[in-house]
Amino acid sequence: MNKHSVAGISYKDGKFFIGKRIDKGQMANRWEFPGGKGEDGEDDETSLAREFEEEFGIPISDIKVGKQIAYATFKHEEEERELFAYEISFVKPADGYKLTEHTDTNWATFEEIEKLDFVDSDKLLFPQLKKYFGI
């Protein structure tokens, strides 16, 4: 089993693109930086593009993956996992796409994000993101 996850961090005009998970599973109704588990043999760029296509219906060609900007390790179901966060940008506006794994999306400031019920693994990225974006 691949123990490698990726998160896409889109930051524009002082706000981050975030999604609220659907009402099922361990992360039900919690906010996150979109992404997911990498599949065996996939590089991170391919994983992120695939996840955005699966979760939002955003065509792979509409996601531009930049450099890695944060990293964390966390436990999921008692197994150690790695989380790699990459800066991403949307070729077209990231609004109006179909939601399959989320009930809502939003552009939020870091101050707003800190008040939301965010998934634990993504919270581990907060200090690095604050430093990277100068918040």
Kinemage of the C-alpha trace (Angstrom):
@kinemage 1
@onewidth
@group {chain A} dominant
@subgroup {mainchain}
@vectorlist {calphas} color= white
{ca met a 1} P 0.000 0.000 0.000
{ca asn a 2} L 1.274 3.434 -0.911
{ca lys a 3} L 1.769 5.581 2.202
{ca his a 4} L 2.189 8.793 0.278
{ca ser a 5} L -0.392 11.605 0.089
{ca val a 6} L -0.434 14.907 -1.755
{ca ala a 7} L -2.202 18.206 -1.151
{ca gly a 8} L -2.722 21.016 -3.629
{ca ile a 9} L -2.254 24.501 -2.218
{ca ser a 10} L -3.749 27.233 -4.356
{ca tyr a 11} L -3.166 30.737 -2.940
{ca lys a 12} L -4.554 33.777 -4.715
{ca asp a 13} L -5.270 37.320 -3.514
{ca gly a 14} L -4.524 36.370 0.107
{ca lys a 15} L -6.864 33.351 0.095
{ca phe a 16} L -6.494 29.575 -0.130
{ca phe a 17} L -8.731 27.212 -2.123
{ca ile a 18} L -10.258 24.684 0.300
{ca gly a 19} L -12.923 21.984 0.177
{ca lys a 20} L -15.360 20.609 2.763
{ca arg a 21} L -15.535 16.820 2.770
{ca ile a 22} L -18.810 14.954 2.274
{ca asp a 23} L -20.699 13.492 5.228
{ca lys a 24} L -19.016 10.076 5.318
{ca gly a 25} L -15.721 8.554 6.312
{ca gln a 26} L -13.142 9.610 8.876
{ca met a 27} L -12.892 13.143 7.515
{ca ala a 28} L -16.638 13.736 7.208
{ca asn a 29} L -17.675 17.394 7.134
{ca arg a 30} L -14.126 18.641 7.710
{ca trp a 31} L -12.282 21.172 5.581
{ca glu a 32} L -9.068 20.347 3.739
{ca phe a 33} L -6.588 21.351 1.119
{ca pro a 34} L -7.728 19.088 -1.738
{ca gly a 35} L -5.600 16.125 -2.723
{ca gly a 36} L -5.369 12.518 -1.682
{ca lys a 37} L -3.407 9.306 -1.772
{ca gly a 38} L -0.920 8.745 -4.528
{ca glu a 39} L -1.309 5.526 -6.471
{ca asp a 40} L 1.590 3.125 -6.969
{ca gly a 41} L 3.820 4.274 -9.799
{ca glu a 42} L 2.323 7.790 -9.904
{ca asp a 43} L 4.450 10.888 -9.470
{ca asp a 44} L 3.071 13.672 -7.269
{ca glu a 45} L 2.093 15.929 -10.165
{ca thr a 46} L 0.044 13.146 -11.746
{ca ser a 47} L -1.550 12.277 -8.373
{ca leu a 48} L -2.651 15.859 -7.764
{ca ala a 49} L -4.049 16.348 -11.244
{ca arg a 50} L -5.938 13.026 -10.994
{ca glu a 51} L -7.341 13.887 -7.559
{ca phe a 52} L -8.615 17.286 -8.736
{ca glu a 53} L -10.217 15.645 -11.751
{ca glu a 54} L -11.877 12.955 -9.594
{ca glu a 55} L -12.988 15.284 -6.781
{ca phe a 56} L -13.998 18.377 -8.769
{ca gly a 57} L -14.211 17.330 -12.408
{ca ile a 58} L -11.402 19.762 -13.216
{ca pro a 59} L -9.672 18.549 -16.386
{ca ile a 60} L -6.079 17.478 -15.803
{ca ser a 61} L -4.983 20.098 -18.324
{ca asp a 62} L -6.555 22.837 -16.130
{ca ile a 63} L -4.286 22.182 -13.132
{ca lys a 64} L -0.711 23.427 -13.059
{ca val a 65} L 1.389 21.840 -10.317
{ca gly a 66} L 4.296 23.912 -9.040
{ca lys a 67} L 6.994 23.187 -6.499
{ca gln a 68} L 6.698 21.330 -3.223
{ca ile a 69} L 6.155 23.875 -0.443
{ca ala a 70} L 5.441 21.808 2.674
{ca tyr a 71} L 5.822 18.312 4.111
{ca ala a 72} L 4.478 16.430 7.131
{ca thr a 73} L 4.206 12.929 8.494
{ca phe a 74} L 1.060 11.667 10.196
{ca lys a 75} L -0.692 8.470 11.243
{ca his a 76} L -3.715 7.161 9.360
{ca glu a 77} L -5.319 3.946 10.597
{ca glu a 78} L -2.225 3.324 12.733
{ca glu a 79} L 0.127 3.548 9.733
{ca glu a 80} L 2.714 6.249 9.255
{ca arg a 81} L 2.066 8.341 6.130
{ca glu a 82} L 3.816 11.178 4.364
{ca leu a 83} L 2.041 14.294 3.105
{ca phe a 84} L 3.634 16.415 0.388
{ca ala a 85} L 2.029 19.796 -0.328
{ca tyr a 86} L 2.517 21.468 -3.698
{ca glu a 87} L 1.672 24.906 -4.914
{ca ile a 88} L -0.963 24.631 -7.636
{ca ser a 89} L -2.749 27.024 -9.935
{ca phe a 90} L -5.875 26.746 -12.016
{ca val a 91} L -5.724 27.448 -15.740
{ca lys a 92} L -9.416 28.449 -15.504
{ca pro a 93} L -11.284 29.713 -12.415
{ca ala a 94} L -11.764 26.956 -9.817
{ca asp a 95} L -15.464 27.620 -9.366
{ca gly a 96} L -18.520 25.847 -10.715
{ca tyr a 97} L -17.006 22.386 -11.010
{ca lys a 98} L -18.873 19.231 -9.998
{ca leu a 99} L -18.307 18.126 -6.415
{ca thr a 100} L -17.931 14.384 -5.826
{ca glu a 101} L -16.002 14.220 -2.527
{ca his a 102} L -16.925 17.652 -1.154
{ca thr a 103} L -20.119 19.500 -0.274
{ca asp a 104} L -18.567 22.945 -0.633
{ca thr a 105} L -15.478 24.834 -1.743
{ca asn a 106} L -14.277 28.239 -0.681
{ca trp a 107} L -11.455 30.729 -0.943
{ca ala a 108} L -10.439 31.523 2.656
{ca thr a 109} L -7.794 33.590 4.410
{ca phe a 110} L -5.421 31.814 6.744
{ca glu a 111} L -7.166 33.451 9.709
{ca glu a 112} L -10.472 31.968 8.525
{ca ile a 113} L -8.901 28.549 7.952
{ca glu a 114} L -7.523 28.456 11.498
{ca lys a 115} L -11.102 28.749 12.824
{ca leu a 116} L -12.481 25.923 10.652
{ca asp a 117} L -12.667 22.228 11.496
{ca phe a 118} L -9.703 21.269 9.302
{ca val a 119} L -8.391 17.711 8.860
{ca asp a 120} L -5.557 16.932 11.263
{ca ser a 121} L -2.971 16.043 8.613
{ca asp a 122} L -3.426 19.390 6.856
{ca lys a 123} L -3.134 21.273 10.156
{ca leu a 124} L 0.425 19.945 10.348
{ca leu a 125} L 1.199 21.994 7.229
{ca phe a 126} L 0.012 25.292 8.725
{ca pro a 127} L 3.367 26.514 10.162
{ca gln a 128} L 5.195 25.827 6.879
{ca leu a 129} L 2.460 27.485 4.801
{ca lys a 130} L 2.476 30.567 7.026
{ca lys a 131} L 6.229 30.858 6.574
{ca tyr a 132} L 6.174 30.168 2.812
{ca phe a 133} L 3.425 32.705 2.091
{ca gly a 134} L 4.684 35.247 4.652
{ca ile a 135} L 1.494 35.221 6.717
